[in-house]
Amino acid sequence: MVVIREFETMLDRIKKEGAYQGIEYQHKGPAHLSIGQEASSVGQALALTPDDFIFGSHRSHGEILAKSLSAIARLDDAALERVMTTYNDGDTLKVVETFHKSGGVKGLALDYVLFGTLAEIFGRYAGFNRGMGGSMHAFFPPFGVMPNNAIVGGSADIATGAALFKRVNRRLGIVIANIGDASMGCGPVWEAMMFAAMDQYRKLWPEEAGGAPPMMFNFMNNFYGMGGQPYGETMGYEVLARVGLGVNPEGMHAERVDGYNPLAVADAVTRKKEILLAGRGPVLLDTVTYRFAGHSPSDASAYRTKEEMDLWRQHDSLIGYRAYLVESGFASDADLDAISEEVIDRLVKVLTAAVNDDLVPRVALDSEYVGEIMFTNRQRDKYADGEPWVL
């Protein structure tokens, strides 16, 4: 959670002040921040493996980092080295090796994720997606971090398609669409929920097919859609989890969870994952959280009161979980302060490299390069060998 908070604090200061820790940079691109929502992302990632896929929104930096750090913790050194040396032909790793000094393979992987994500946000060729995805479309498939989507609710139907792909191709893991509460008013979200809950998976498909696609709709319920409030203003459901009752007899196994408690989120995702792997999905999670940041750094949050924001800050998950760790004897204040200092030190090195035009050039937007990315170049890609599985 500290990594996500400081990473986005860095972006916020760069957007508003043009500098972080004395390093100057002007970023003209978008940066929709999730400051305040860290526990929701981290708790979810705790319950996931690299085989589980997440698709995000325009506000998903935290989800990228949380899922990637979870993968780093789960994978052994050999697997991490294989990912870093082969992805992007090793170009991202080559830059990271210029400033990474210690911490072993997992420490190197942490710097790799921080740099790859930041370089992508800044439109750099060494970014995870060669600078073509940016803040709102970044992804890193080796760790199960699939593309985010700038369109509100846009990940819902794409993620559902990925879940269907997993089911019919006997692939491991589940798929999660991390979308906001305001996306409940978007057609693609409803279309995706209906598709994921079709009766045919249970009543027409053979039992060996495995049941419904392993699809979870996780609504990061921060109570705002830009400046509008779904609860009490732009929607009528009052409690988002209720919506599941209108989709299938199981009510999508809907549950409302405390998104400020990472352990509560991890527990909920773990339990729902069992349902999905058993073919009894889809699942709806109403993850209650709050963003301290505005819709974007240029948003002054004039649509909400200072009193409201101050009350939520009193329940900041970083403060609450820190107190829990200290009171439970898992860590001391000195230990946690050291972690915060280490994170800042890492980010300073990552930022210094990411803004170095000589070391990390911007993506060259020539027509040949864009064409190589956008079109097939007469190649027919396939995801796996073998005969297609059909009903």
C-alpha positions in Angstrom: 0.0 0.0 0.0 2.9 2.3 0.7 4.3 1.7 -2.7 1.1 2.6 -4.4 0.5 5.7 -2.2 4.0 7.1 -2.8 3.9 6.2 -6.5 0.7 8.2 -7.0 1.8 11.0 -4.7 4.8 11.3 -7.0 2.5 11.6 -10.0 0.3 14.1 -8.3 3.2 16.4 -7.4 4.6 16.2 -10.9 1.3 17.1 -12.4 0.6 20.0 -9.9 4.1 21.2 -9.0 6.3 19.9 -11.9 8.7 18.1 -9.5 9.1 15.3 -7.0 11.9 15.1 -4.5 13.8 17.8 -6.5 13.4 16.1 -9.8 11.7 18.3 -12.3 9.4 17.1 -15.1 6.4 18.3 -17.0 3.9 15.5 -17.7 1.2 16.7 -20.1 -0.6 13.3 -20.2 -3.5 12.0 -18.0 -3.0 10.7 -14.4 -6.3 9.6 -12.8 -5.2 8.7 -9.2 -6.6 6.2 -6.7 -5.0 7.7 -3.6 -7.1 6.4 -0.7 -8.1 3.1 -2.5 -4.8 1.3 -1.9 -6.2 -1.4 0.4 -8.8 -2.5 -2.1 -6.1 -3.2 -4.8 -3.7 -4.8 -2.4 -6.3 -7.0 -0.7 -7.5 -8.3 -4.1 -3.9 -9.0 -5.3 -3.1 -11.0 -2.2 -5.7 -13.6 -3.3 -4.5 -13.8 -6.9 -1.9 -15.7 -8.8 -0.2 -14.7 -12.1 -2.7 -17.0 -13.8 -5.6 -14.7 -12.7 -6.2 -11.8 -15.0 -7.3 -8.3 -14.0 -8.7 -5.7 -16.4 -8.9 -2.1 -15.1 -10.2 1.3 -15.7 -8.8 4.8 -16.2 -7.8 4.7 -12.5 -5.8 1.5 -12.2 -2.2 2.4 -11.4 -2.6 0.9 -8.0 -4.1 -2.3 -9.4 -1.1 -2.7 -11.8 1.4 -2.3 -9.0 -0.5 -4.5 -6.5 -1.0 -7.4 -8.9 2.6 -7.2 -10.1 4.0 -7.1 -6.6 1.9 -10.1 -5.7 3.3 -12.0 -8.7 6.8 -11.1 -7.7 6.2 -12.5 -4.2 4.8 -15.8 -5.7 7.3 -16.4 -8.5 10.8 -17.8 -8.0 13.9 -16.0 -9.1 14.3 -18.0 -12.3 10.8 -17.2 -13.4 11.2 -13.5 -12.7 14.5 -13.4 -14.6 12.9 -15.1 -17.6 10.1 -12.6 -17.7 12.4 -9.6 -17.4 14.9 -10.7 -19.9 12.4 -11.7 -22.6 9.6 -9.1 -22.3 10.2 -6.2 -24.7 13.3 -7.9 -25.9 14.8 -7.1 -22.5 14.8 -3.3 -23.3 13.0 -2.4 -20.1 15.4 -4.5 -18.0 18.5 -2.9 -19.6 17.4 0.5 -18.3 16.6 -0.8 -14.8 20.0 -2.4 -14.5 21.6 1.0 -14.9 20.3 2.2 -11.6 19.4 -0.9 -9.6 22.1 -1.6 -7.0 20.9 -4.2 -4.5 18.0 -6.3 -3.3 18.5 -9.5 -5.3 16.2 -10.7 -8.1 13.0 -9.7 -6.3 14.3 -6.3 -5.5 15.3 -5.9 -9.2 11.8 -7.1 -10.2 10.3 -4.4 -7.9 12.3 -1.7 -9.6 11.5 -3.2 -13.0 7.7 -2.9 -12.3 8.0 0.6 -11.0 10.1 1.8 -13.9 8.1 -0.1 -16.6 4.8 1.4 -15.3 6.2 4.9 -14.9 7.9 4.9 -18.3 4.7 3.8 -19.9 2.7 6.6 -18.2 5.3 9.0 -19.6 5.1 7.6 -23.1 8.6 6.2 -23.2 9.8 3.4 -25.5 11.1 1.4 -22.6 7.7 1.4 -20.9 5.8 -1.8 -20.6 3.8 -1.1 -23.8 6.5 0.9 -25.7 4.8 4.1 -24.5 1.7 3.4 -26.6 -0.6 2.5 -23.8 0.0 5.4 -21.4 -1.7 5.9 -18.0 -5.1 4.6 -19.0 -4.2 1.6 -21.2 -1.1 0.1 -19.5 -0.8 -3.6 -19.0 1.8 -6.4 -18.3 0.5 -9.9 -19.3 3.3 -11.9 -17.7 1.9 -11.0 -14.3 -1.8 -11.3 -15.3 -2.2 -7.5 -15.6 -4.3 -7.1 -18.7 -5.2 -3.8 -20.4 -6.9 -1.0 -18.5 -9.5 1.0 -20.3 -10.2 4.7 -20.5 -13.9 4.1 -21.3 -16.0 3.9 -18.2 -17.1 0.3 -17.8 -15.2 -0.6 -20.9 -13.3 -3.5 -19.3 -16.5 -5.4 -18.3 -17.2 -7.0 -21.6 -13.6 -7.4 -22.6 -12.8 -9.2 -19.3 -15.9 -11.4 -19.8 -14.6 -12.5 -23.2 -11.3 -13.3 -21.5 -13.1 -15.4 -18.9 -14.9 -17.3 -21.7 -11.6 -17.9 -23.4 -10.2 -19.3 -20.2 -13.2 -21.6 -19.7 -13.4 -23.1 -23.2 -9.6 -23.5 -23.5 -9.2 -25.0 -20.0 -6.9 -22.2 -18.8 -6.1 -21.7 -15.2 -7.3 -18.8 -13.1 -10.2 -16.3 -12.9 -10.8 -12.9 -14.5 -11.7 -9.7 -12.7 -13.0 -6.5 -14.2 -12.1 -3.7 -11.8 -14.6 -0.9 -12.6 -16.1 2.0 -10.8 -19.5 2.3 -9.2 -20.6 4.8 -11.8 -20.0 2.2 -14.5 -23.2 0.5 -13.3 -25.0 3.0 -15.5 -23.1 1.9 -18.7 -24.6 -0.6 -21.2 -21.4 -2.7 -21.7 -21.4 -3.6 -18.0 -25.0 -4.8 -18.1 -24.4 -6.7 -21.4 -21.3 -8.3 -19.8 -23.2 -9.4 -16.6 -26.0 -10.9 -18.7 -23.5 -12.7 -20.9 -21.5 -14.1 -17.9 -24.7 -15.4 -16.3 -26.4 -17.1 -19.2 -28.4 -20.2 -18.3 -26.8 -22.2 -21.1 -23.5 -22.7 -19.2 -25.5 -24.7 -16.6 -28.4 -26.2 -18.6 -27.1 -26.8 -22.1 -23.3 -27.1 -21.9 -21.9 -30.6 -21.1 -20.7 -31.0 -17.5 -17.1 -31.4 -18.6 -17.1 -27.9 -20.0 -16.7 -26.6 -16.5 -19.6 -24.3 -16.1 -19.8 -20.5 -16.3 -16.9 -18.4 -17.3 -14.8 -17.5 -14.2 -15.8 -13.9 -14.2 -15.8 -11.4 -11.3 -17.2 -7.9 -11.6 -15.4 -5.9 -8.9 -16.9 -2.5 -8.4 -14.4 -0.1 -6.8 -17.2 1.8 -5.0 -15.7 5.2 -4.2 -19.0 7.0 -4.3 -18.2 9.2 -7.2 -18.3 9.2 -11.0 -16.3 12.3 -11.8 -18.4 14.9 -9.9 -21.6 12.9 -9.7 -22.7 10.6 -6.9 -24.2 7.3 -8.0 -25.7 6.8 -4.5 -28.5 9.3 -3.9 -28.0 11.1 -7.2 -27.3 9.4 -10.6 -28.4 5.8 -9.7 -31.3 4.3 -7.8 -29.9 1.1 -6.3 -28.7 2.6 -3.0 -26.6 -0.5 -2.2 -24.7 -1.6 -5.3 -24.6 -5.2 -4.3 -28.4 -5.4 -4.7 -28.0 -5.3 -8.4 -26.9 -8.9 -8.5 -30.4 -10.0 -7.5 -31.7 -8.9 -10.9 -29.2 -10.9 -12.9 -29.6 -14.5 -11.8 -31.1 -16.6 -9.0 -27.9 -16.6 -7.0 -27.8 -12.8 -7.1 -24.3 -13.1 -8.6 -23.1 -14.3 -5.2 -22.9 -10.5 -4.5 -21.2 -9.2 -1.4 -20.3 -5.8 0.0 -16.8 -5.7 1.4 -14.8 -3.2 3.5 -12.4 -1.9 0.9 -10.3 -0.1 3.6 -9.4 -3.4 5.1 -7.0 -5.4 2.8 -7.5 -8.6 4.8 -11.3 -8.4 4.4 -10.9 -7.8 0.6 -8.4 -10.7 0.4 -10.8 -13.0 2.3 -13.8 -12.1 0.0 -11.8 -12.5 -3.2 -10.5 -15.9 -2.0 -14.0 -17.2 -1.2 -15.4 -15.9 -4.5 -12.6 -17.4 -6.4 -13.6 -20.8 -5.2 -17.1 -20.2 -6.6 -15.7 -19.1 -10.0 -13.3 -22.0 -10.3 -16.2 -24.4 -9.6 -18.1 -22.9 -12.6 -20.8 -21.3 -10.5 -20.2 -17.7 -11.4 -20.4 -14.9 -12.2 -19.6 -13.0 -9.0 -20.2 -9.3 -8.0 -18.2 -7.6 -5.4 -19.2 -4.2 -4.0 -15.8 -3.0 -2.7 -16.5 0.1 -0.6 -13.6 2.6 -0.7 -12.9 6.3 -1.2 -10.5 8.4 -3.3 -8.9 11.3 -1.6 -7.7 12.6 -4.9 -10.0 14.3 -7.3 -11.1 12.8 -10.5 -7.8 14.0 -11.9 -5.1 16.3 -10.6 -6.9 19.3 -12.2 -10.1 18.5 -10.2 -10.5 20.7 -7.2 -13.3 18.4 -5.7 -15.7 21.4 -5.5 -18.6 18.9 -5.5 -17.7 17.5 -2.0 -17.1 19.2 1.3 -13.9 19.5 3.3 -15.7 17.9 6.2 -16.6 14.8 4.2 -13.0 14.4 3.0 -11.6 14.9 6.5 -13.8 12.2 7.9 -12.7 9.7 5.3 -9.0 10.6 5.9 -9.5 9.7 9.6 -10.1 6.1 8.3 -7.1 6.1 5.9 -6.2 2.5 5.3 -2.5 3.2 5.5 -2.9 4.7 9.0 -5.3 2.0 10.2 -3.3 -1.0 8.8 -0.1 0.5 10.1 -1.6 0.6 13.6 -2.8 -2.9 13.2 0.7 -4.2 12.3 2.3 -2.4 15.3 -0.3 -3.3 17.8 -0.3 -7.0 16.7 3.5 -7.1 17.0 4.1 -7.8 13.3 6.2 -4.7 12.8 7.5 -1.7 14.7 7.1 1.9 13.8 10.8 1.9 13.0 10.4 -1.0 10.6 7.5 0.7 8.8 9.3 4.0 8.6 12.3 2.2 7.0 9.9 0.7 4.4 8.6 4.2 3.5 12.1 5.6 3.2 13.1 2.7 1.0 10.1 3.2 -1.3 10.9 6.9 -1.7 14.6 6.1 -2.5 13.5 3.6 -5.1 11.1 6.0 -6.7 13.7 8.8 -6.9 16.0 6.4 -8.9 13.1 5.2 -11.1 11.9 8.8 -11.8 15.4 10.0 -12.5 15.8 7.3 -15.2 12.3 7.6 -16.6 12.8 11.4 -17.4 16.2 10.9 -18.9 15.6 11.5 -22.7 19.0 10.1 -23.6 18.6 6.9 -21.5 14.9 6.5 -22.1 13.7 8.1 -25.4 10.1 8.9 -26.1 8.2 6.6 -28.4 8.7 7.5 -32.0 5.3 8.0 -33.5 6.2 7.3 -37.1 3.8 5.6 -39.4 5.9 2.4 -39.8 6.1 1.8 -36.0 2.4 2.5 -35.4 1.6 0.1 -38.3 3.6 -2.7 -36.8 1.6 -2.4 -33.6 -1.8 -1.8 -35.0 -2.0 -4.3 -37.9 -1.2 -8.0 -38.4 1.4 -7.5 -41.1 -0.2 -10.6 -42.7 0.6 -12.8 -39.7 -2.1 -14.9 -38.1 -1.4 -15.2 -34.4 -2.9 -17.9 -32.3 -3.0 -18.3 -28.5 -2.2 -22.0 -28.4 -1.5 -25.2 -30.4 -4.0 -27.9 -30.7 -7.5 -28.4 -32.1 -10.3 -25.9 -31.0 -12.6 -27.3 -28.3 -16.3 -27.1 -29.3 -19.5 -28.1 -27.7 
